[in-house]
Amino acid sequence: MTGFKAKQPVIVAMLALAGMLLAGCGSNVNKTKEAYTAVEALDYNTALSLFDEAESEGENIRLINRGRGIAYLGLTKYDDAVSCFESVLKSGNGFVTGFDVDTAFYMATAYMKDKQYDKAAEVYNAIADIKSDSADALLLRGTAMLAGGDYTSAKADFDTVINMDKRNYDRIIDICQILDYYGYGSPANEYLHAAMDADNGSMQAYDKGRIYYYLGDYQQAALLFEQNRDKGGAANAIYLGKAYEAIGEYNYATNVYSSYLAKSGDDAAVYNQLGLCNMLKNDYEAALAAFQSGMAIENSGLTQTLMYNEIVAYEYLGDFDKAKVLMRTYISSYPDDETAKRENDFLSTR
């Protein structure tokens, strides 16, 4: 049995642009709109059928092929996805638009998911050539380089991104998490120390707390998050609770999450962290209830994570039949999740 998920890692948030894209494309995209709705619902095969109908009805072929590519990504058919995105890019009018750049990001994502890191880096390089000020392209190119084993080139990109805005602590932390994920914890800590050393007194308690948290100084981090508790929102509550979890104060951490929910209302991320903390306390019924409460919140962006954690909670409760049923649904929606496939292998033996 594998563990639960704190957060499903994502390289690029891919579906957020679909609605904006369709909004300005006239009235002759009815089937295309239906298809994109199916993509958003993770019903990729239905989406592909609808895209075929849209093409037969003469709807916008670039929108159609982009949508097909996204659906193929969801089905882990990366070669087909790349072909669709290439078709979109080749069918332009010679002027590079935001539509083209976004499609290129999708193509790079397909290469990343297929572990073709050199090709992903080439695509990000092309985007960076067009948009030299694109921190996203440079950050993702650095990630591709790092995944492919080229630390030196990756660090050069990360340095450039940080120098674009040395007070963008979200970016700095993103970079440090990427470095740590690929086994470069020491350089990650160097970036964090540099950010702390560069502070002239303007760094907010929340940002300073996060840096201490990722440096492993959980006591100091907790003090800073406590200072920010009344005005920090859900993110501050989660970090505060996680800092107490890290020092073994699970009861206090669950109190932090529960107090936030009682005071500020439902939040899927807080419910997820509450569930994870209850798992650490071996209170699997409470964990399951928290995950399910989070799942009840629509459009939270955490559906995948919460679905997976719900399955693991059922496993720990010994309800393997329920876990198997939910896992089949999960894998049909997220077929590229290798951790889930291993978990499914475990479930098949129960």
TORNU-605989 format. One line per 4 residues: number of its first residue (from 0); their letters; for each residue x, y, z of N, C-alpha, C. Coordinates in steps of 0.001 Angstrom, whole numbers, plus 500000, padded with zeros to 6 digits. Example, Ala and Ser with C-alpha at 12.3 -4.5 7.8 and 13.67 -1.06 7.14 Angstrom:
0) AS) 513190,494310,507800,512300,495500,507800,513200,496700,507800  512850,497750,507080,513670,498940,507140,512900,500030,507870
END
This chain:
0) MTGF) 500855,498802,500000,500000,500000,500000,500881,501235,500000  500653,502110,499067,501418,503358,499025,500732,504425,499875  501361,505581,499941,500821,506639,500780,499799,507490,500084  499338,508501,500812,498349,509421,500285,499059,510597,499640
4) KAKQ) 498297,511434,498987,498885,512555,498251,498564,513872,498928  499613,514657,499110,499389,516008,499622,498925,516923,498507  499492,516721,497332,499134,517543,496183,499589,516823,494927  498734,516783,493933,499120,516175,492663,499992,517145,491894
8) PVIV) 501259,516762,491606,502132,517688,490889,501645,517941,489479  501713,519180,489075,501266,519576,487737,502343,520447,487123  502730,520180,485882,503714,521015,485198,503048,522257,484634  501907,522101,483974,501195,523236,483397,499709,523051,483668
12) AMLA) 499023,524096,484131,497574,524035,484292,496954,524209,482924  496414,523119,482357,496145,523110,480933,494734,523492,480523  493765,523253,481353,492402,523451,480893,491862,524851,481164  492565,525639,481945,492030,526936,482353,491800,527877,481174
16) LAGM) 492555,527702,480109,492463,528616,478974,491346,528269,478009  490796,527058,478117,489842,526610,477106,488602,527506,477050  488047,527837,478219,486850,528664,478231,487106,530044,477665  488259,530649,478023,488595,531973,477494,488767,531915,475987
20) LLAG) 489380,530847,475529,489629,530715,474106,488326,530646,473324  487387,529847,473806,486133,529661,473090,485236,530889,473163  485429,531681,474224,484513,532792,474437,484518,533802,473301  485678,533936,472631,485766,534967,471599,485815,534427,470190
24) CGSN) 485278,533248,469954,485460,532618,468645,484177,532505,467835  483220,533380,468084,482023,533393,467256,481039,532302,467629  480000,532170,466805,478903,531265,467154,479058,529879,466549  479914,529737,465544,480005,528461,464842,480999,527518,465510
28) VNKT) 480846,527325,466810,481699,526387,467543,480861,525562,468518  479602,525289,468154,478699,524631,469088,479193,523248,469510  479532,522413,468530,480026,521082,468858,481387,521163,469545  482175,522134,469137,483485,522313,469757,483329,522652,471237
32) KEAY) 482362,523521,471540,482110,523857,472943,481699,522622,473735  480830,521804,473146,480427,520564,473815,481637,519676,474060  482519,519605,473084,483700,518761,473203,484620,519255,474316  484817,520572,474379,485672,521103,475441,485044,520867,476817
36) TAVE) 483728,520928,476887,483053,520617,478147,483324,519179,478547  483323,518273,477576,483628,516866,477854,485076,516700,478307  485982,517472,477712,487378,517425,478139,487498,517861,479598  486823,518946,479936,486875,519451,481309,486293,518438,482290
40) ALDY) 485344,517617,481809,484764,516572,482648,485597,515295,482614  486733,515326,481939,487663,514199,481819,487081,513045,481010  486060,513331,480224,485440,512331,479359,486066,512466,477970  487285,511967,477863,488104,512260,476688,487605,511566,475423
44) NTAL) 487130,510348,475524,486651,509641,474335,485408,510304,473750  484512,510731,474641,483345,511478,474169,483787,512777,473503  484761,513433,474096,485273,514684,473529,485805,514461,472123  486562,513394,471926,487128,513128,470603,486033,512888,469568
48) SLFD) 484970,512188,469968,483845,511972,469047,483180,513294,468684  483031,514162,469675,482410,515467,469436,483298,516350,468557  484613,516254,468742,485511,517013,467870,485387,516533,466423  485209,515222,466226,484996,514702,464869,483723,515285,464259
52) EAES) 482658,515347,465070,481410,515936,464581,481602,517416,464258  482341,518100,465116,482591,519529,464883,483330,519739,463570  484294,518873,463281,485032,519010,462023,484118,518759,460824  483238,517761,460935,482331,517459,459822,481349,518590,459576
56) EGEN) 481094,519399,460614,480181,520525,460479,480910,521824,460124  482196,521712,459855,482953,522863,459385,483332,523866,460446  483402,523438,461693,483778,524371,462760,485297,524605,462737  485741,525523,463557,487125,525998,463552,488100,524845,463776
60) IRLI) 488876,524506,462749,489726,523323,462802,490891,523504,463770  491358,524729,463961,492464,524937,464898,491992,524702,466331  490792,525193,466651,490230,524904,467966,490027,523407,468153  489560,522766,467105,489280,521328,467165,490565,520549,467414
64) NRGR) 491600,520836,466658,492839,520077,466808,493527,520351,468133  493413,521573,468601,493957,521851,469935,493213,521034,470983  491883,521004,470882,491094,520222,471828,491390,518738,471733  491569,518255,470512,491947,516843,470344,493270,516556,471063
68) GIAY) 494211,517475,470899,495497,517284,471555,495369,517193,473062  494522,518054,473642,494317,518024,475090,493678,516698,475505  492700,516237,474716,492053,514953,475022,493055,513811,474940  493892,513813,473911,494900,512755,473801,495898,512815,474964
72) LGLT) 496208,514020,475417,497048,514146,476612,496402,513442,477793  495101,513684,477969,494389,513048,479067,494382,511539,478967  494399,511028,477736,494399,509577,477510,495805,508998,477478  496816,509824,477748,498240,509461,477736,498710,509027,476355
76) KYDD) 498050,509481,475304,498483,509208,473932,499291,510414,473460  500535,510453,473916,501327,511658,473763,501737,511932,472322  502029,510886,471556,502381,511098,470146,501214,511728,469388  500003,511228,469640,498823,511791,468986,498612,513236,469416
80) AVSC) 498855,513505,470699,498699,514873,471198,499656,515816,470488  500917,515406,470388,501913,516253,469717,501525,516497,468271  501036,515462,467592,500625,515625,466188,499524,516665,466051  498572,516624,466962,497472,517604,466916,497991,519016,467150
84) FESV) 498866,519186,468129,499390,520517,468422,500259,521023,467275  501025,520119,466664,501817,520515,465496,500917,520999,464362  499799,520308,464181,498851,520710,463139,498322,522117,463384  498046,522405,464648,497566,523742,464999,498622,524794,464657
88) LKSG) 499842,524539,465077,500908,525526,464888,501252,525726,463414  501154,524664,462626,501469,524771,461203,500358,525447,460398  499177,525529,460982,498037,526076,460233,497783,527545,460531  498736,528196,461191,498570,529615,461494,498760,530477,460255
92) NGFV) 498596,531774,460452,498694,532705,459315,500053,533391,459227  501019,532878,459982,502359,533460,459936,502640,534435,461062  501596,534919,461723,501758,535807,462864,501572,534991,464148  502542,535069,465042,502472,534311,466292,501534,535025,467256
96) TGFD) 500503,534324,467693,499508,534878,468609,499580,534177,469956  498829,534697,470900,498739,534042,472199,498215,532624,472080  497324,532419,471132,496785,531079,470872,497918,530119,470509  498834,530571,469653,499953,529740,469236,500892,529452,470410
100) VDTA) 501175,530469,471191,502074,530289,472333,501479,529301,473325  500173,529460,473612,499526,528542,474550,499553,527114,474019  499331,526967,472712,499373,525633,472115,500770,525032,472239  501794,525864,472080,503168,525386,472241,503414,524907,473667
104) FYMA) 502845,525601,474648,502958,525133,476033,502332,523744,476189  501179,523534,475558,500561,522220,475597,501471,521161,474987  502077,521502,473846,502957,520543,473179,504130,520179,474086  504720,521180,474721,505836,520908,475621,505397,520020,476781
108) TAYM) 504181,520228,477263,503662,519387,478334,503570,517932,477886  503132,517720,476656,503055,516354,476120,504434,515715,476101  505432,516466,475665,506799,515934,475658,507289,515651,477080  506964,516549,478019,507375,516330,479409,506751,515061,479971
112) KDKQ) 505471,514889,479736,504787,513710,480257,505315,512425,479613  505788,512550,478387,506352,511391,477680,507842,511225,477966  508335,512054,478896,509742,512000,479308,510711,512292,478157  510252,513029,477165,511133,513502,476091,511579,514923,476449
116) YDKA) 512430,514992,477446,512769,516274,478046,513524,517193,477078  514346,516604,476206,515078,517454,475270,514139,518150,474299  513101,517420,473839,512138,518035,472924,511286,519077,473645  510929,518791,474896,510188,519788,475675,511011,521061,475812
120) AEVY) 512300,520894,476101,513168,522064,476256,513256,522857,474962  513271,522170,473820,513303,522865,472528,512056,523731,472334  510903,523196,472732,509666,523959,472585,509689,525172,473518  510075,524952,474768,510156,526077,475702,511168,527114,475212
124) NAIA) 512243,526642,474584,513240,527559,474038,512628,528438,472949  511803,527818,472093,511138,528579,471036,510196,529626,471626  509484,529240,472688,508588,530204,473341,509390,531349,473935  510503,531005,474587,511344,532040,475200,511928,532981,474154
128) DIKS) 512220,532465,472959,512726,533329,471890,511673,534348,471459  510403,533911,471478,509309,534797,471094,508959,535767,472215  508958,535229,473449,508599,536029,474623,509767,535986,475596  510733,536836,475367,511961,536802,476165,511716,537112,477638
132) DSAD) 510580,537751,477933,510266,538097,479310,509345,537077,479966  509168,535909,479332,508259,534901,479867,508951,534087,480948  508688,534424,482186,509257,533666,483296,508755,532230,483274  507500,532046,482848,506958,530695,482786,507771,529816,481841
136) ALLL) 508066,530336,480655,508824,529547,479675,510210,529205,480204  510864,530172,480838,512199,529923,481359,512177,528953,482526  511190,529113,483400,511072,528191,484528,510835,526763,484042  509953,526611,483070,509638,525282,482564,510776,524719,481716
140) RGTA) 511478,525586,480990,512647,525104,480260,513704,524603,481239  513898,525346,482323,514833,524894,483346,514425,523564,483948  513125,523398,484157,512622,522132,484695,512891,520982,483735  512665,521225,482448,512931,520196,481441,514416,519849,481405
144) MLAG) 515265,520867,481455,516703,520627,481474,517097,519800,482696  516556,520171,483834,516882,519463,485072,516417,518014,485011  515201,517805,484492,514677,516448,484364,515545,515613,483436  516144,516271,482443,517017,515575,481509,518450,515446,481985
148) GDYT) 518742,515951,483177,520078,515791,483754,521035,516943,483529  520568,518039,482944,521443,519183,482668,521232,520236,483763  521895,520032,484883,521726,520937,486017,522259,522340,485716  523383,522420,485031,524002,523716,484767,523073,524631,483968
152) SAKA) 522471,524094,482893,521555,524898,482081,520296,525240,482865  519832,524273,483656,518636,524522,484468,518879,525661,485444  520015,525629,486117,520319,526669,487100,520410,528040,486440  520955,528085,485217,521034,529365,484513,519639,529938,484283
156) DFDT) 518696,529089,483892,517325,529549,483698,516696,529970,485018  516923,529186,486061,516341,529524,487360,516907,530842,487877  518203,531040,487691,518812,532317,488106,518169,533492,487371  517939,533315,486066,517328,534381,485276,515930,534694,485779
160) VINM) 515150,533662,486049,513784,533851,486547,513807,534614,487872  514673,534211,488781,514728,534868,490086,515174,536325,489944  516121,536571,489068,516607,537943,488884,515571,538864,488238  514567,538277,487580,513480,539090,487025,512707,539787,488138
164) DKRN) 512607,539124,489293,511874,539703,490426,512323,538974,491687  513293,539555,492370,513896,538892,493523,512966,538833,494730  511839,539520,494635,510869,539455,495736,509653,538607,495378  509732,537896,494270,508652,536974,493912,508932,535650,494616
168) YDRI) 508484,535562,495853,508820,534399,496672,508068,533151,496220  506930,533341,495577,506238,532186,494993,507145,531500,493974  507760,532285,493117,508660,531735,492095,509862,531051,492744  510452,531728,493707,511631,531167,494366,511308,529824,495002
172) IDIC) 510163,529755,495666,509773,528505,496322,509455,527433,495289  508803,527831,494190,508546,526868,493115,509856,526251,492629  510834,527091,492381,512126,526621,491896,512783,525688,492913  512709,526059,494174,513313,525228,495216,512624,523870,495313
176) QILD) 511311,523844,495149,510597,522574,495178,510965,521705,493976  511140,522333,492817,511560,521591,491628,512951,521002,491843  513872,521813,492336,515224,521337,492599,515208,520181,493601  514457,520335,494645,514396,519286,495672,513799,518005,495100
180) YYGY) 512788,518143,494251,512136,516972,493650,513128,516152,492833  514024,516836,492145,514996,516146,491295,516311,515861,492026  516307,516018,493339,517462,515611,494128,518517,516663,494355  518167,517921,494168,519122,519017,494346,518702,519872,495539
184) GSPA) 518647,519253,496700,518201,519956,497891,519150,521045,498340  520454,520828,498181,521433,521824,498629,521340,523130,497841  521297,523081,496492,521101,524344,495748,519776,525023,496077  518757,524220,496353,517463,524800,496722,517604,525617,498000
188) NEYL) 518303,525061,498991,518506,525790,500243,519322,527060,500032  520257,527023,499079,521053,528225,498791,520160,529359,498297  519193,529037,497448,518262,530058,496970,517449,530630,498137  517022,529755,499028,516210,530198,500165,517023,531104,501093
192) HAAM) 518261,530702,501374,519122,531542,502217,519399,532883,501548  519592,532867,500235,519853,534111,499509,518656,535051,499599  517459,534499,499491,516249,535322,499597,516147,535938,500991  516480,535150,502000,516432,535663,503368,517495,536739,503575
196) DADN) 518692,536502,503060,519784,537469,503237,519494,538789,502524  518746,538713,501411,518462,539916,500621,517320,540743,501206  516635,540202,502203,515488,540919,502769,515945,542199,503464  515276,543284,503130,515598,544583,503737,514580,544982,504800
200) GSMQ) 513841,543998,505262,512820,544260,506272,511424,544340,505715  511288,544217,504396,509968,544337,503771,509265,542994,503583  509981,541889,503815,509375,540580,503619,508265,540354,504644  507101,539927,504138,505963,539687,505008,506169,538421,505842
204) AYDK) 505448,538333,506957,505585,537188,507867,505265,535875,507152  504266,535909,506282,503876,534696,505552,505012,534202,504671  505643,535102,503915,506732,534709,503035,507945,534246,503830  508258,534962,504892,509400,534561,505718,509121,533209,506378
208) GRIY) 507882,533018,506779,507511,531733,507364,507673,530587,506386  507295,530830,505133,507442,529776,504129,508911,529425,503903  509767,530449,503877,511190,530172,503667,511749,529367,504833  511406,529745,506061,511848,528952,507211,511291,527526,507136
212) YYLG) 510049,527401,506678,509439,526070,506572,510243,525186,505617  510576,525711,504439,511302,524893,503463,512770,524709,503839  513278,525549,504738,514615,525329,505284,514602,524319,506423  513406,523919,506848,513297,522917,507904,513262,523471,509309
216) DYQQ) 513173,524794,509457,513074,525408,510785,511588,525593,511094  510944,524524,511504,509486,524515,511640,509010,525328,512842  509801,525379,513885,509417,526174,515050,509334,527655,514682  510374,528160,514002,510373,529567,513602,509275,529839,512589
220) AALL) 509070,528894,511680,508002,529045,510690,506647,529152,511377  506416,528290,512367,505130,528295,513069,504898,529631,513764  505944,530202,514363,505800,531495,515027,505366,532576,514043  505951,532562,512863,505612,533568,511859,504205,533371,511314
224) FEQN) 503806,532134,511076,502453,531878,510593,501416,532219,511667  501778,532021,512931,500877,532414,514022,500668,533920,514005  501728,534686,513762,501613,536141,513688,500638,536568,512599  500569,535778,511546,499772,536116,510365,498410,535420,510370
228) RDKG) 498078,534749,511464,496922,533845,511485,495603,534546,511197  495407,535732,511743,494113,536405,511615,493870,536981,510222  494942,537194,509446,494770,537824,508144,495368,537018,506995  495861,535823,507289,496624,535087,506293,495836,534220,505343
232) GAAN) 494593,533922,505644,493790,533117,504750,494119,531634,504812  493583,530883,503827,493698,529429,503824,495150,528981,503710  495922,529645,502846,497310,529228,502646,498110,529332,503941  497918,530414,504670,498618,530580,505937,498199,529501,506928
236) AIYL) 496891,529186,506971,496404,528147,507879,497022,526798,507542  497142,526506,506258,497722,525221,505849,499191,525152,506250  499936,526202,505978,501349,526187,506356,501517,526118,507874  500679,526847,508604,500748,526805,510061,500514,525384,510565
240) GKAY) 499476,524748,510041,499195,523379,510449,500310,522421,510067  500849,522584,508860,501912,521691,508396,503191,521868,509225  503444,523103,509671,504611,523322,510524,504449,522560,511836  503234,522589,512401,503005,521822,513633,503022,520324,513372
244) EAIG) 502542,519900,512214,502645,518483,511858,504112,518054,511834  504961,518902,511273,506376,518554,511104,507082,518358,512443  506576,519007,513502,507186,518819,514825,506368,517855,515679  505407,517183,515036,504665,516122,515714,503452,516564,516494
248) EYNY) 503062,517831,516368,501907,518345,517113,500648,518187,516264  500218,516937,516078,499104,516660,515170,497772,517187,515693  497553,517097,516989,496285,517579,517541,496147,519092,517350  497249,519805,517595,497192,521253,517401,496979,521585,515930
252) ATNV) 497627,520811,515056,497479,521059,513620,496034,520859,513182  495386,519780,513643,493984,519572,513254,493106,520683,513796  493463,521206,514962,492713,522333,515520,492856,523567,514642  494047,523785,514095,494276,524911,513195,493361,524818,511979
256) YSSY) 493325,523629,511363,492515,523438,510159,491025,523559,510486  490595,522909,511555,489175,522931,511910,488720,524335,512286  489578,525062,512994,489235,526430,513389,489089,527318,512162  489982,527146,511201,489886,527950,509983,488581,527658,509260
260) LAKS) 488235,526397,509115,487006,526030,508406,485769,526557,509120  485791,526496,510448,484646,526987,511215,484500,528496,511092  485618,529193,511006,485588,530656,510965,485395,531193,509563  486055,530566,508590,486123,531150,507246,485317,530408,506200
264) GDDA) 484788,529255,506515,483987,528519,505552,484774,527447,504832  484090,526712,503963,484679,525563,503292,485842,525965,502390  486871,525128,502407,488021,525306,501525,488592,523920,501246  488660,523538,499982,489057,522177,499629,490485,521867,500070
268) AVYN) 491385,522826,499911,492781,522588,500283,492924,522378,501785  492167,523133,502574,492218,522965,504024,491615,521620,504411  490502,521251,503780,489929,519926,504053,490928,518822,503719  491634,518978,502605,492603,517945,502224,493695,517827,503273
272) QLGL) 494209,518958,503729,495281,518908,504718,494767,518382,506062  493536,518716,506397,492928,518164,507603,492849,516639,507503  492440,516155,506323,492383,514714,506120,493744,514067,506243  494773,514693,505638,496121,514140,505718,496621,514091,507159
276) CNML) 496319,515134,507916,496749,515161,509311,496032,514078,510120  494743,513885,509852,494017,512823,510546,494550,511439,510179  495043,511303,508944,495685,510047,508562,496928,509806,509427  497702,510862,509650,498893,510728,510491,498525,510350,511924
280) KNDY) 497326,510747,512354,496836,510410,513697,496163,509038,513739  496134,508364,512580,495443,507060,512450,493934,507163,512671  493388,508346,512498,491943,508552,512604,491383,508551,511182  491197,507362,510640,490872,507235,509222,489430,507623,508905
284) EAAL) 488530,507451,509859,487141,507890,509637,487099,509409,509486  487802,510109,510360,487832,511572,510276,488532,512021,508998  489574,511299,508613,490277,511640,507376,489355,511493,506180  488635,510392,506130,487710,510151,505018,486657,511250,504944
288) AAFQ) 486117,511621,506087,485094,512672,506114,485651,513986,505588  486903,514296,505939,487517,515546,505473,487720,515522,503965  488243,514407,503447,488452,514312,501997,487131,514443,501239  486096,513807,501748,484803,513860,501068,484182,515249,501154
292) SGMA) 484416,515939,502260,483937,517325,502347,484634,518195,501317  485923,517975,501121,486647,518725,500105,486157,518420,498710  485826,517152,498445,485345,516756,497126,483999,517379,496794  483235,517712,497816,481907,518303,497599,481980,519740,497099
296) IENS) 483169,520337,497162,483342,521709,496711,483680,521687,495226  482856,522305,494422,483043,522272,492969,484167,523197,492517  484818,522764,491430,485840,523583,490764,486954,524031,491715  487357,523128,492607,488388,523481,493576,489794,523320,493017
300) GLTQ) 489934,522553,491930,491255,522262,491400,491968,521141,492136  491312,520562,493142,491935,519504,493935,491179,518178,493847  490294,518064,492865,489477,516858,492766,490329,515603,492667  491345,515627,491827,492181,514448,491642,492862,514044,492947
304) TLMY) 493472,514995,493614,494155,514706,494873,493194,514141,495907  492041,514773,496035,491068,514332,497030,490501,512962,496701  490261,512696,495416,489770,511371,495017,490772,510281,495404  492040,510538,495126,493068,509550,495454,493154,509333,496968
308) NEIV) 493164,510424,497716,493270,510309,499167,492062,509610,499770  490879,509810,499177,489691,509086,499629,489888,507583,499472  490460,507168,498348,490697,505746,498102,491634,505169,499159  492726,505887,499437,493689,505401,500420,493053,505331,501807
312) AYEY) 492184,506286,502134,491494,506243,503428,490637,504987,503535  489934,504642,502465,489144,503406,502483,490043,502180,502660  491226,502209,502062,492158,501092,502226,492543,500934,503694  492899,502042,504327,493294,501975,505730,492131,501549,506629
316) LGDF) 490919,501825,506194,489743,501372,506943,489413,499913,506659  490124,499303,505707,489912,497902,505385,488782,497650,504414  488227,498713,503837,487116,498551,502891,487705,498496,501480  488305,497350,501154,489003,497225,499881,488039,497161,498695
320) DKAK) 486849,496635,498917,485878,496586,497816,485515,497989,497355  485240,498874,498322,484926,500258,497980,486122,500931,497317  487312,500679,497844,488515,501275,497284,488729,500824,495843  488467,499560,495544,488637,499044,494180,487700,499743,493203
324) VLMR) 486442,499912,493612,485467,500569,492747,485892,502002,492460  486295,502711,493492,486721,504097,493320,488004,504193,492500  488897,503236,492664,490146,503260,491916,489905,503072,490423  488963,502230,490061,488644,502050,488638,488170,503365,488031
328) TYIS) 487329,504083,488762,486857,505378,488289,488006,506368,488190  488867,506344,489197,489994,507280,489233,490927,507056,488042  491283,505814,487788,492223,505519,486709,491626,505843,485347  490307,505673,485207,489681,506032,483933,489754,507536,483684
332) SYPD) 489769,508307,484766,489851,509768,484637,491288,510268,484574  492203,509565,485247,493595,510003,485323,494520,508842,484959  494506,508436,483700,495261,507242,483305,496776,507408,483344  497272,508634,483501,498718,508842,483514,499310,508829,484920
336) DETA) 498509,508500,485915,498983,508499,487298,499646,507157,487605  500969,507134,487573,501700,505894,487801,501561,505406,489241  501474,506336,490182,501282,505943,491578,499966,505205,491752  498922,505682,491092,497621,505029,491183,497656,503633,490560
340) KREN) 498408,503489,489484,498513,502165,488858,499160,501170,489813  500187,501599,490532,500820,500718,491516,499861,500415,492654  499100,501419,493048,498120,501207,494116,497037,500234,493663  496657,500336,492398,495657,499422,491854,496179,497984,491840
344) DFLS) 497466,497825,491553,498067,496487,491614,497978,495928,493024  498228,496778,494009,498100,496339,495393,496658,495935,495701  495716,496766,495273,494308,496474,495557,493860,495170,494925  494423,494840,493788,494008,493619,493089,494356,492367,493882
348) TR) 495258,492501,494864,495646,491347,495686,494823,491240,496961  493966,492224,497210,493208,492214,498464,491947,491379,498307
END
